[in-house]
Amino acid sequence: MRKFIVSLVIACSALFALNSCIVSDKKLTEKVQQAIVDDELSKGNRLEVTEFTLDDKDGQYKGVLKGQLNGQPVTYDVKATDDGKEFDVDWELRK
């Protein structure tokens, strides 16, 4: 019985750790998207995001954001890092 309880605790801990990573990636994606939208808004532009993917490669996130900037289709290449407390993001408009 003791082995069963220990196994159950370990399994629950693993699920919790996995779930927290998934939530963290989702939150980072939302923060990065909002940062780009806010930056364009500060420049007097309106960015409507239609698609955004951000993939993790050893703590370095890379992705592509597609949308409409003032009614014109645009694509941004995005790079981000997250240390858990702060995130750093760079993006470049494809030409």
Steps between C-alpha positions, in 0.01 A plus 500: 500500500784740583657450155167580340468829688858601422445416133178702497675802654782481245253469211299798623818706540606417145160597362506826692849584367397422143184706532687800640736498198207496260330789679829692509550462123143612437540803724829591332336477159221732616748749652716507186198548274370782719843669503508507120142627474570769763818612323317543171219683680755741652614578143142579397446168322229240545617138501246220489665163562362213294759233585788473746723206579790503745715190539748429780853388412700468823363819656526694174161556347452561128180559316300668229220751549263567211233764489366819352686827560274791412312267267809363323620139547826476699729232641743546789788273595510482880772399746448493877669387819339446838685458830181452701487855635548709189484441130693659215352510153626616161301500181560600143250576229558285192531697180 
